[in-house]
Amino acid sequence: MTAELARGQNHPLSQARLEIRISAGTPVVAAATLSDENGKVHGVERVAHPGAPTLPGLEVSRQAAADHRLAVDLDAMPDTVHRVNVLLALPVGTAGGPGRFGAVAAPFTAVTGLDGTEIATFTLTGLETETAVVALELYRRQEAWKVRAVGQGYAGGLADLLTDQGLPEAPRLAKTINDAVARGAARSVAAPPPRQADGDRTRHPAAPAPALGPDPSGSPYGTPAPQGATAPLPGSPAHPAPADASGLAQPSAPTTGGPIDYHHPRRRNAAPPPPPPAAPPAAPGQPAQPVAGDATGWTMDERLYNQVWGMFEDLARATAAYRSAVDFADSRMDKELEQVLSDPRSRIGGQADAAREAARVKRAQLVDQARQALDRDVAQLTAEAGVVEPALPPAYACWDNPVWHGYRVPMELPMALRLGDLHLSECPQLRIPLLVRLPLERGLWIDSGRTGSSGGSFTDAHDMRRLAMETAVAHAARLLAVHPAGEYTVYVIDPAGTGAQALAPLVQTGALAAPPALGAAGVAEVLAKLTQRVDLVQMAVRGGAADALPPELDTSQHLLVVNDFPHGFDDRAVTQLRYLADEGPAVGVHLMMVADREDAAGYGPLLDPLWRSLLRLTPVPDDHLADPWVGHAWTYEPSLVPPGSQVLQQVLSQVAAARRAWRR
């Protein structure tokens, strides 16, 4: 039964792994501090905030948002931690935003289990001039944990709050948090102004919008994705939280004209709905029948997203168990053979042969048992994939899925995007969709050079470049297709015109913002335009004047497809591309490079940071991606349009028509 707490009340916690859910009527910053038994925070490394969202046993949101979900694992807390304080603050420097908590609806907080069941709730009423508040406190008493409703506010903001908790670096840390929030809020500048209810589609100057919501790229419960030559898979969710369904700011309570209604308008949706009813129980000894969307989540898209990543993790761990069992069987056989051969009297003759055969039989039995367990898990996952794949929305579906034949330009940005499929050598028939969160946090690099898998199949470098460009067009088309009309713009740089054939679907349908840029002059013009956009938005956000951007500035998300790099690019253009790769994603400008890294070797280590900042994809199957759990090398296959299919042209035609209608 849920305990509804008043200020100062406490309630015992029977679970160690929890979620703290926050619903507010306006974007707020969520943070948390870890303190000792006296409530003192010993250093900035004990503060989780948008600039450093993960601590042992704790993860907070990376952006300001109207809704947050914080992950907590009390068993993973250091022994020196006795209190976990959950903090809320209004973003600093947001034009038109509320200046105090008394001007917005009372924030609602809920401590829940991982299944969404509420344990305790607290509504922060009675706030007036405060701009930061300690909402909840999880504290340890005699090896047991409890939650207390605090609701202590500070008119001086985060600096005063953190100073009160004994942190000497409080002002500097408060500035760091505000800067991190400003960088996250920069993404919202790319969203177009809301359309008028009366159908008026005239464009207006961009107004600041809230950040797109929490971005859980890591988890306090697992190992973070490794960084290195083998790229970690992007977007793996720990506790994914989608953006606000509307993408717009929630209306705040009026500051004049009557009392504030403290009954939060989203109170009934504080916890995500449980998964849909499961299939009828299976017969004894038989696996349960799979159901599409049986993971938790706010929407069916989020449930399917979580289910796909759950399948991915299950396959990774099942394969790890099989490989470990095979290694154990091999080492056991080697040890038994070594014992036989160590005795000169048993090295030859029938006794030695019998011992060798017995060791091999034992190994075969162990491997066979492990393979049976793996086959059982793979069969269950294959059955689940059979019901999940047909249920996927277009953003998650491959190009041969019939869902694309009923495609319509969406009104909302989806949670994620499919970039291809993944499989392991032990079960190549089972393909797991590779889903990445939107908006993209890093650019893409389509490798047009030879890979480990392509060296024997494609001896012609021209074939690899053609396939790489076709792959880039398929990815660009998918990005265009999943965004609402007018919210995504694609530019192409093709200095020598070598990608004309592959680019035909984008050019002929009118889906591009402008014809592909050719020659040195075209390259310079496009790069100058996009670098200027990045500079303007960065200055506006850092100066707290996002509403002062020029009316003619295109505020949609931008994608720049660069073909045949580095041919046709001078040193200035290379520097601009590096700048866009580093600074662009934070303000809605993304790169898609089609290049062979060996061709760029002449620039030396200058371009190494560029390659590292991009997610490497290949136009042919290649095992260069690793999972964040056990580090398997997964074989990646791009999501390509079936030969002879017209689905790409049909989808792009609708995208172009919707864009033209939106401009009118």
SVG drawing of the C-alpha trace seen along z (x, -y; Angstrom):
<svg xmlns="http://www.w3.org/2000/svg" viewBox="-9 -39 68 90">
<polyline fill="none" stroke="black" stroke-width="0.4" points="0.0,0.0 1.4,-3.4 2.3,-5.8 1.4,-9.4 3.9,-11.4 3.6,-14.9 6.7,-17.0 8.9,-15.4 7.3,-12.0 9.2,-8.8 8.5,-5.3 10.6,-2.1 12.1,-0.8 11.9,2.9 13.7,2.9 17.2,1.9 16.8,1.2 14.4,-1.7 13.3,-4.4 12.5,-7.9 10.0,-9.5 9.5,-13.2 6.7,-15.0 6.6,-18.8 4.7,-21.3 7.8,-22.8 11.4,-21.6 13.4,-21.2 16.9,-20.0 17.2,-16.7 20.4,-16.0 21.4,-14.0 24.0,-14.1 25.6,-11.4 26.4,-12.4 27.5,-11.0 25.5,-10.4 25.7,-14.2 24.4,-15.2 27.8,-16.5 28.8,-16.0 32.5,-15.2 33.5,-16.6 32.0,-17.2 32.6,-13.5 29.6,-12.8 27.2,-14.8 25.3,-13.3 24.1,-16.0 23.5,-16.5 27.2,-17.0 28.2,-13.8 25.0,-11.8 26.3,-8.4 27.7,-7.5 28.0,-4.1 24.4,-3.0 22.9,-6.2 22.0,-7.7 20.2,-11.0 19.0,-12.6 21.3,-14.4 18.9,-17.2 16.3,-19.5 12.8,-18.0 9.3,-18.0 9.5,-14.3 12.5,-12.4 13.3,-8.9 16.3,-8.5 17.8,-5.0 18.9,-4.0 20.6,-0.8 21.0,-1.1 23.1,2.1 25.7,0.5 26.1,-2.6 29.5,-2.9 29.5,-2.1 30.4,-5.7 27.1,-7.0 24.3,-7.3 22.0,-9.7 20.9,-10.2 19.3,-13.6 17.2,-14.2 17.4,-17.8 15.3,-19.8 16.2,-23.2 14.8,-25.5 17.1,-26.0 19.1,-29.2 18.9,-31.7 15.9,-30.2 14.1,-33.0 10.5,-33.1 10.9,-30.3 9.5,-30.4 11.7,-32.3 10.5,-30.4 8.7,-27.2 5.8,-29.2 4.9,-30.1 4.5,-26.5 2.4,-23.5 3.7,-21.6 6.3,-18.9 5.2,-15.4 7.8,-12.7 7.3,-9.0 9.6,-6.2 8.8,-3.1 10.1,0.4 11.5,1.4 8.1,2.7 6.6,-0.7 4.8,0.1 4.7,-3.0 6.2,-2.7 5.9,-6.3 4.8,-9.6 5.3,-13.2 3.9,-16.4 6.1,-19.5 3.4,-22.1 4.0,-25.4 7.0,-26.5 7.1,-30.3 10.4,-32.1 12.5,-29.0 14.5,-28.1 16.1,-24.9 14.7,-22.3 15.7,-19.1 12.7,-16.9 13.4,-13.6 16.0,-11.9 16.9,-8.2 18.7,-7.5 20.2,-4.5 19.2,-3.5 20.7,-0.4 21.4,1.2 17.9,0.5 16.9,-2.3 14.0,-4.7 12.7,-7.6 11.8,-11.0 9.8,-13.8 11.9,-16.9 10.7,-19.7 13.3,-22.2 13.7,-25.1 16.4,-27.6 15.8,-31.0 19.5,-31.2 19.3,-28.2 21.7,-25.3 24.7,-27.3 23.0,-27.9 21.6,-24.3 25.0,-22.7 26.7,-25.1 24.2,-24.1 25.2,-20.5 28.8,-21.4 30.3,-21.5 33.0,-24.2 33.0,-24.1 29.2,-24.8 29.2,-28.0 31.6,-26.5 29.7,-23.2 26.4,-25.1 27.8,-26.9 29.0,-23.5 25.5,-22.1 23.9,-25.1 26.4,-25.0 25.7,-21.3 21.9,-22.0 22.4,-24.8 24.3,-22.4 21.5,-19.9 18.9,-22.6 20.6,-23.6 19.0,-20.6 15.6,-22.1 16.5,-25.1 16.4,-22.7 12.7,-22.1 10.5,-24.2 7.9,-26.6 4.6,-24.9 2.0,-25.1 -1.1,-27.2 -4.3,-25.5 -6.2,-27.2 -3.9,-25.6 -1.7,-28.6 1.7,-27.2 3.6,-30.4 7.0,-30.1 7.9,-32.2 11.2,-32.9 12.3,-30.0 11.3,-30.2 13.1,-28.2 11.7,-24.8 12.5,-22.4 15.2,-19.8 14.1,-16.6 14.0,-14.6 16.3,-12.3 18.9,-10.5 19.9,-7.3 23.0,-6.2 24.4,-4.3 23.3,-2.3 24.5,-2.1 23.6,1.6 25.9,2.7 29.3,2.1 29.5,-1.0 30.1,-0.5 33.9,-0.2 35.6,-2.9 38.2,-1.9 38.9,-0.5 36.0,1.9 33.1,-0.6 30.5,0.0 26.9,0.3 25.1,-3.0 21.9,-3.6 21.7,-0.6 19.1,-1.5 19.2,-1.1 16.1,-3.0 15.0,-4.7 12.7,-7.7 11.1,-9.1 10.7,-12.8 7.5,-14.5 5.0,-13.1 4.2,-16.6 7.8,-17.8 6.5,-21.2 6.7,-22.8 3.9,-22.0 1.8,-25.0 2.8,-26.5 0.4,-27.8 -0.5,-31.4 1.4,-33.8 -1.6,-36.1 -5.3,-35.8 -6.0,-33.3 -4.4,-30.6 -2.2,-27.9 -3.7,-24.4 -1.3,-22.1 -2.9,-19.0 -0.4,-18.1 -2.0,-17.6 0.1,-14.5 -0.3,-12.9 -2.2,-9.9 0.7,-9.2 3.5,-9.4 4.4,-5.7 4.6,-4.0 1.8,-1.6 2.5,2.1 3.3,4.3 0.2,5.6 -1.3,8.9 1.0,11.8 0.0,14.8 -1.7,17.7 0.7,19.8 2.5,22.5 2.3,26.2 4.6,27.5 8.1,27.8 7.4,25.6 8.6,21.9 6.0,19.2 4.6,17.9 6.3,14.6 4.3,11.4 5.3,8.2 5.7,5.3 5.7,7.2 8.5,4.9 7.7,2.0 7.3,-1.5 5.1,-4.5 4.2,-3.8 4.2,-0.8 7.2,-2.2 9.1,-2.3 8.0,1.2 9.2,2.5 12.5,0.6 13.1,2.1 12.1,5.6 14.5,5.5 17.4,4.5 16.3,7.1 16.6,9.7 20.0,8.4 21.2,8.7 19.7,12.2 21.5,13.4 24.8,11.8 24.7,13.5 23.5,16.8 26.4,16.9 28.8,15.9 27.7,18.8 28.2,21.2 31.6,19.9 32.7,20.1 31.5,23.7 33.5,24.6 36.6,23.0 36.1,24.9 35.7,28.2 38.9,27.5 40.9,26.7 39.6,29.7 40.5,32.0 44.0,30.4 44.6,31.0 43.5,34.6 45.7,35.3 48.6,33.6 48.2,35.9 48.3,38.9 51.3,37.7 53.2,36.7 53.7,40.4 56.3,42.1 54.6,45.5 51.3,44.4 52.4,42.4 52.1,45.2 50.0,48.3 46.3,49.0 46.1,47.3 47.1,43.9 44.8,44.2 41.9,45.0 42.7,42.1 42.8,39.7 39.5,41.0 37.9,40.7 39.0,37.0 37.7,36.3 34.3,37.9 34.0,35.8 34.7,32.7 32.2,33.5 29.6,34.2 30.2,30.9 30.1,29.0 27.0,30.8 25.2,29.9 26.2,26.2 25.1,26.2 21.7,27.7 21.2,24.9 22.2,22.3 20.0,23.8 17.1,23.7 17.7,20.0 18.1,19.2 14.9,21.0 13.0,18.9 14.6,15.7 13.9,16.6 10.2,17.1 10.2,13.8 11.8,12.1 9.1,13.7 6.4,11.8 8.3,8.6 9.6,7.9 6.1,7.6 4.9,5.3 7.8,2.8 6.9,-0.8 8.6,-2.2 11.5,-3.8 12.4,-0.3 11.5,1.8 13.7,3.0 13.0,1.7 11.2,5.0 8.7,4.8 5.1,4.2 4.7,1.4 6.5,-0.9 3.8,-0.4 1.4,-2.2 3.9,-4.9 2.6,-8.4 4.8,-11.3 4.8,-11.2 3.6,-14.0 6.1,-13.2 9.8,-12.2 10.2,-8.5 12.3,-7.2 14.9,-5.5 16.0,-4.6 17.1,-1.3 20.5,-1.4 20.9,2.3 21.0,5.8 23.4,7.7 24.1,11.3 26.7,13.7 28.5,16.6 27.0,19.2 23.4,18.3 23.7,16.3 20.0,16.9 18.9,14.8 19.1,11.1 18.7,8.4 17.8,4.8 20.4,2.2 18.4,-0.7 20.0,-4.1 18.3,-6.8 17.1,-10.0 18.2,-12.7 21.6,-11.3 24.4,-12.1 27.2,-11.4 27.6,-11.4 27.9,-8.4 30.8,-7.1 30.0,-4.8 33.3,-3.0 34.0,-2.7 37.3,-0.9 37.9,2.8 36.8,4.5 37.7,7.8 34.6,9.4 34.8,7.6 38.4,8.3 37.6,11.6 34.3,10.7 34.8,7.2 38.1,6.8 37.0,3.7 37.3,0.5 34.7,-1.1 32.1,1.5 32.8,0.7 32.4,-3.1 29.1,-2.5 27.7,-0.3 28.8,-2.8 27.0,-5.6 23.8,-3.5 24.0,-2.6 24.4,-6.3 21.3,-7.2 19.2,-4.5 20.2,-5.8 19.5,-9.5 16.2,-8.5 15.2,-6.7 16.2,-9.8 14.1,-12.0 11.1,-9.6 10.9,-9.3 11.0,-13.1 7.9,-15.3 7.5,-17.5 10.0,-20.4 12.0,-19.1 14.8,-17.5 17.0,-18.9 19.6,-17.0 22.5,-18.5 24.9,-16.6 28.5,-17.3 29.7,-15.3 32.8,-17.2 33.4,-15.1 29.9,-14.0 30.8,-10.3 27.7,-9.6 25.1,-10.9 23.6,-7.4 23.2,-6.5 21.8,-10.0 19.2,-9.8 16.2,-8.9 17.0,-11.9 17.5,-14.3 14.6,-13.1 12.0,-13.2 13.1,-16.7 13.8,-15.5 17.1,-17.4 17.3,-21.0 19.4,-21.9 21.1,-20.0 24.3,-18.2 27.2,-20.6 29.9,-20.0 33.4,-21.3 35.5,-23.4 33.1,-26.3 30.1,-24.1 31.9,-22.5 33.0,-25.9 29.5,-27.3 27.7,-24.4 30.4,-24.1 30.3,-27.9 26.5,-27.9 26.5,-25.0 29.4,-26.2 27.7,-29.6 24.5,-28.0 26.4,-26.1 28.1,-29.4 24.9,-31.3 23.0,-28.7 25.9,-28.2 26.2,-31.9 22.4,-32.2 22.2,-29.3 25.3,-30.3 24.0,-33.9 20.5,-32.8 19.0,-34.4 17.7,-31.5 14.7,-33.6 17.0,-36.2 18.1,-33.9 17.5,-35.4 14.0,-34.7 15.4,-33.2 17.5,-30.7 16.4,-27.1 15.9,-25.6 15.3,-22.0 17.8,-19.2 20.5,-19.1 22.3,-16.2 25.3,-16.7 26.2,-13.8 29.8,-14.0 30.8,-11.7 34.3,-10.6 36.2,-12.4 39.0,-13.6 39.1,-14.1 38.2,-17.7 38.6,-19.0 41.3,-21.6 42.7,-22.2 40.1,-24.7 37.3,-22.4 38.8,-19.6 39.0,-21.9 35.3,-22.8 34.3,-19.2 36.1,-18.4 34.4,-21.4 31.0,-20.2 31.7,-16.7 32.7,-18.0 30.2,-20.8 27.4,-20.1 25.4,-17.3 24.7,-19.5 23.0,-22.1 21.3,-19.8 23.9,-19.5 25.0,-15.9 27.6,-14.4 27.4,-11.3 30.8,-10.7 31.3,-8.3 35.1,-7.7 37.9,-5.3 40.2,-6.0 43.3,-4.8 42.6,-7.5 42.8,-10.1 46.1,-8.8 47.9,-11.7 46.6,-14.0 48.3,-12.0 46.9,-12.0 45.0,-15.2 41.8,-13.3 42.0,-10.6 39.7,-12.6 37.2,-12.9 37.0,-9.1 36.7,-8.5 33.8,-10.9 31.7,-9.1 29.9,-5.8 31.5,-3.5 29.1,-1.5 29.9,0.7 28.1,1.3 28.8,5.0 28.6,7.4 31.5,6.8 32.2,7.7 33.4,4.4 30.8,3.6 30.9,4.8 28.1,5.1 28.5,3.3 27.9,6.5 30.4,9.2 32.2,7.5 31.3,9.9 32.3,8.9 28.9,8.7 28.5,8.8 26.7,5.7 24.7,5.7 23.2,2.4 19.5,2.0 19.3,1.7 16.4,1.4 15.6,4.8 16.7,4.8 14.0,3.6 11.8,2.2 10.3,-1.2 9.6,-1.7 12.4,-4.3 11.1,-6.5 7.5,-6.2 8.6,-7.2 10.8,-10.1 8.0,-11.4 5.7,-11.6 8.5,-13.3 9.1,-15.9 5.4,-16.6 4.9,-17.1 7.8,-19.4 6.4,-21.6 3.0,-21.7 4.6,-22.6 6.4,-25.6 3.2,-27.0"/>
</svg>
